[in-house]
Amino acid sequence: MKPGRVLFGLALIALGVVFLLDRADVLEAGEAIGDWWPVAIVALGVVQLFDRPRSLLGPGIVIGVGVVLLLFTTDVVTGSVFALLWPALLIAVGVAILFRHGRGPEVLREEGTAEDLVRATAVFGGHEVVSRSSSFRGGSATAVFGGVTIDLRNARLHPEGAVLDVTAILGGVEILVPRGWRVTTSGTPILGGIENKAEGGEGPELRIDALTVLGGTDIKHERG
């Protein structure tokens, strides 16, 4: 069964049990839901972990947020939840960025001409890169409070494929690919999204590894 469907089914069962116990005067439904609703956030993080087992950071943050909220709603910890939550989130995002920067995209360790690689950075602005490489190997794109567009519609993939490393923080990265390319995505969306609208293809693979923090990464064939 799909993890998302399992979560939804368990949530309905849990709500049904809570309201049933409320009718039996065993507990007060509103109070129980008010105390234990963060369990749903923890469960959501677990589902994300099953969906993306290689991406531990994003689901880990979701689970951590749920646990912190649960400690406050059940009065295990008192005080302001946001006073503790926001610094922890900032630390987690900082660790994620440093980890990705230190690791670097695989493709940049390989030999290749400048035309076969793309590097684009936009901070409080926009940056567009058009590649016509006959042996595209990948590269990196970073958007911080800005937008980056990488146009690969006139490029051809290296026979061994390519890796594109994307970081979008309060910004967006748009990747335009030709029809027929095989594109796969992985990464860590933190209050952001990664959307792959490219149609499936055969042959070499373009792998896109994206970190999105309050931003988005879109892969598609045409603008708009």
C-alpha positions as CSV (number, residue, x, y, z in Angstrom):
1,M,0.0,0.0,0.0
2,K,1.0,3.6,-0.6
3,P,2.4,5.2,2.6
4,G,0.2,8.3,2.0
5,R,-2.9,6.2,1.9
6,V,-1.9,4.3,5.0
7,L,-1.4,7.6,6.8
8,F,-4.8,8.9,5.7
9,G,-6.5,5.7,6.7
10,L,-4.8,5.6,10.1
11,A,-5.7,9.3,10.7
12,L,-9.4,8.5,10.0
13,I,-9.3,5.5,12.3
14,A,-7.7,7.6,15.1
15,L,-10.3,10.4,14.8
16,G,-13.1,7.8,14.8
17,V,-11.7,6.3,18.0
18,V,-11.3,9.7,19.7
19,F,-14.9,10.7,18.9
20,L,-16.2,7.3,19.9
21,L,-14.4,7.6,23.3
22,D,-15.8,11.1,23.6
23,R,-19.4,9.8,23.1
24,A,-18.6,7.2,25.8
25,D,-17.5,9.9,28.2
26,V,-14.0,8.4,28.4
27,L,-12.3,11.6,27.2
28,E,-13.0,15.0,25.7
29,A,-12.3,14.9,22.0
30,G,-11.4,18.6,21.6
31,E,-8.9,18.4,24.4
32,A,-7.3,15.2,23.1
33,I,-7.0,16.5,19.6
34,G,-5.5,19.8,20.9
35,D,-2.9,17.9,22.9
36,W,-1.9,15.2,20.3
37,W,-2.4,16.8,16.8
38,P,1.4,17.2,16.3
39,V,1.5,13.4,16.0
40,A,0.1,14.0,12.4
41,I,3.2,16.0,11.6
42,V,5.5,13.3,12.9
43,A,3.6,10.7,10.8
44,L,3.9,12.9,7.7
45,G,7.7,13.0,8.2
46,V,7.7,9.2,8.5
47,V,5.8,9.0,5.2
48,Q,8.3,11.3,3.5
49,L,11.1,9.1,4.8
50,F,9.5,6.0,3.2
51,D,9.0,7.9,-0.1
52,R,12.5,9.3,-0.2
53,P,14.7,7.0,1.9
54,R,17.9,8.6,0.6
55,S,16.8,12.1,1.7
56,L,17.0,12.1,5.5
57,L,17.2,15.8,6.2
58,G,13.8,16.9,5.0
59,P,11.8,14.2,6.7
60,G,14.0,14.5,9.7
61,I,13.2,18.2,10.1
62,V,9.5,17.5,9.7
63,I,9.6,14.7,12.4
64,G,11.7,17.0,14.6
65,V,9.2,19.8,14.3
66,G,6.4,17.4,15.1
67,V,8.2,16.1,18.2
68,V,9.0,19.7,19.5
69,L,5.3,20.7,19.0
70,L,4.2,17.6,20.8
71,L,6.4,18.3,23.8
72,F,4.7,21.8,24.1
73,T,1.1,20.7,23.5
74,T,1.4,17.9,26.1
75,D,3.0,20.4,28.6
76,V,6.2,18.3,28.8
77,V,8.0,21.5,27.9
78,T,6.6,25.0,28.8
79,G,7.3,28.4,27.3
80,S,7.2,29.7,23.8
81,V,7.4,27.0,21.1
82,F,8.6,29.4,18.5
83,A,11.4,30.6,20.7
84,L,12.9,27.1,20.4
85,L,11.6,26.0,17.0
86,W,12.9,28.8,14.7
87,P,16.5,28.7,15.9
88,A,16.5,24.9,15.5
89,L,15.1,25.2,11.9
90,L,17.8,27.8,11.1
91,I,20.5,25.4,12.3
92,A,19.1,22.5,10.3
93,V,18.9,24.5,7.1
94,G,22.4,25.8,7.6
95,V,23.8,22.3,8.1
96,A,22.0,21.2,4.9
97,I,23.5,24.0,2.9
98,L,27.0,23.3,4.2
99,F,26.7,19.6,3.6
100,R,25.6,20.1,0.0
101,H,28.3,22.7,-0.6
102,G,31.0,20.4,0.9
103,R,29.9,17.4,-1.1
104,G,29.5,19.2,-4.4
105,P,27.8,17.8,-7.5
106,E,29.3,14.6,-8.8
107,V,29.7,15.9,-12.3
108,L,32.0,18.7,-11.3
109,R,34.6,16.2,-10.3
110,E,34.8,14.9,-13.8
111,E,36.7,16.3,-16.7
112,G,34.8,18.4,-19.2
113,T,35.0,21.6,-21.2
114,A,33.3,24.8,-20.0
115,E,30.7,24.4,-22.6
116,D,29.6,21.0,-21.2
117,L,29.0,22.5,-17.7
118,V,26.6,25.2,-16.4
119,R,27.0,27.3,-13.3
120,A,24.4,29.9,-12.6
121,T,23.8,32.0,-9.5
122,A,21.2,34.7,-8.8
123,V,21.0,36.7,-5.6
124,F,18.2,39.4,-5.5
125,G,17.9,39.1,-9.3
126,G,17.7,36.9,-12.3
127,H,20.1,34.8,-14.3
128,E,19.5,32.8,-17.5
129,V,21.9,30.3,-19.0
130,V,21.4,28.7,-22.4
131,S,23.4,25.6,-23.2
132,R,24.0,24.2,-26.7
133,S,26.5,21.6,-25.6
134,S,26.8,18.4,-27.6
135,S,27.9,16.5,-24.5
136,F,26.2,18.1,-21.5
137,R,27.5,16.8,-18.2
138,G,25.6,19.0,-15.7
139,G,26.6,21.7,-13.2
140,S,25.0,23.8,-10.5
141,A,22.4,26.5,-10.1
142,T,21.8,28.7,-7.0
143,A,18.9,31.1,-6.5
144,V,18.7,33.2,-3.3
145,F,15.8,35.8,-3.3
146,G,16.0,35.5,-7.1
147,G,15.4,33.3,-10.1
148,V,17.6,31.1,-12.4
149,T,16.6,29.7,-15.7
150,I,18.7,26.9,-17.3
151,D,17.7,26.3,-20.9
152,L,18.9,22.9,-22.2
153,R,16.5,22.5,-25.1
154,N,19.3,22.8,-27.6
155,A,21.8,20.6,-25.7
156,R,22.5,16.9,-25.9
157,L,23.3,14.7,-22.9
158,H,26.7,13.1,-22.4
159,P,26.4,9.3,-23.1
160,E,27.0,8.6,-19.4
161,G,24.3,11.2,-18.3
162,A,24.6,14.3,-16.3
163,V,24.0,15.7,-12.7
164,L,22.6,19.1,-12.0
165,D,22.9,20.4,-8.4
166,V,20.2,23.0,-7.5
167,T,19.8,25.2,-4.5
168,A,16.7,27.5,-4.2
169,I,16.3,29.6,-1.1
170,L,13.4,32.0,-1.2
171,G,13.8,31.8,-4.9
172,G,13.1,29.6,-7.9
173,V,15.0,27.6,-10.5
174,E,13.5,26.7,-13.8
175,I,15.1,24.0,-16.0
176,L,13.9,23.6,-19.6
177,V,14.8,20.2,-21.1
178,P,14.1,18.7,-24.6
179,R,11.3,16.2,-25.0
180,G,12.6,12.7,-24.9
181,W,15.2,13.3,-22.1
182,R,15.0,11.0,-19.1
183,V,14.9,13.2,-16.0
184,T,14.9,12.1,-12.4
185,T,14.8,14.2,-9.3
186,S,15.9,13.9,-5.7
187,G,16.6,16.3,-2.9
188,T,15.3,18.1,0.1
189,P,12.3,20.3,-0.1
190,I,11.9,22.4,3.1
191,L,8.7,24.4,2.9
192,G,9.3,24.3,-0.8
193,G,8.7,22.0,-3.8
194,I,10.4,20.1,-6.6
195,E,8.1,19.6,-9.7
196,N,9.1,17.5,-12.6
197,K,6.8,18.0,-15.6
198,A,9.2,16.4,-18.1
199,E,7.9,13.5,-20.1
200,G,9.7,10.2,-19.7
201,G,12.3,9.2,-22.2
202,E,15.0,6.7,-22.9
203,G,18.8,6.8,-23.1
204,P,21.1,8.9,-20.9
205,E,19.7,10.3,-17.6
206,L,19.7,13.9,-16.3
207,R,19.7,13.7,-12.5
208,I,18.6,16.8,-10.6
209,D,19.5,17.0,-6.9
210,A,17.7,20.0,-5.4
211,L,17.6,21.7,-2.0
212,T,14.6,24.1,-1.9
213,V,13.9,26.2,1.2
214,L,10.8,28.3,0.8
215,G,11.4,28.1,-2.9
216,G,10.8,25.9,-5.9
217,T,12.5,23.9,-8.6
218,D,10.5,23.3,-11.9
219,I,11.6,21.0,-14.7
220,K,9.6,21.3,-17.9
221,H,9.7,21.5,-21.7
222,E,8.5,25.0,-22.3
223,R,8.3,28.3,-20.5
224,G,5.2,29.4,-18.7
